[in-house]
Amino acid sequence: MATRLLLDCVKELLRTGKRFVKVTEEAYWRYNDQLDEREKFKIHKGPRANSYYRNDYGRSVTNCPFPGNEMWHRLRGPNFDDLIVR
């Protein structure tokens, strides 16, 4: 999934002659807010949970809270409104 997204970004760079693709700060924080919102319903986020699933900041380091079909849609292709291409 991620390979296609990355290749589409590379294709855009080659097509436009630009040199880099960067996520906008707004998109970065929006995704992180969505991640935190979904993660709070997972069992490893419970108050008694203390395992390798959480890092020092309380974030899951191994699990994605989004179902596979949602990740497929998210990674299907780049949303250039959320990217800076220069």
PyMOL commands that set and color helices and strands:
alter all, ss='L'
color gray80, all
select helices_A, chain A and resi 2-16+25-39+43-45+68-75+80-82
alter helices_A, ss='H'
color red, helices_A
select strands_A, chain A and resi 21-23+83-85
alter strands_A, ss='S'
color yellow, strands_A
deselect
rebuild
show_as cartoon
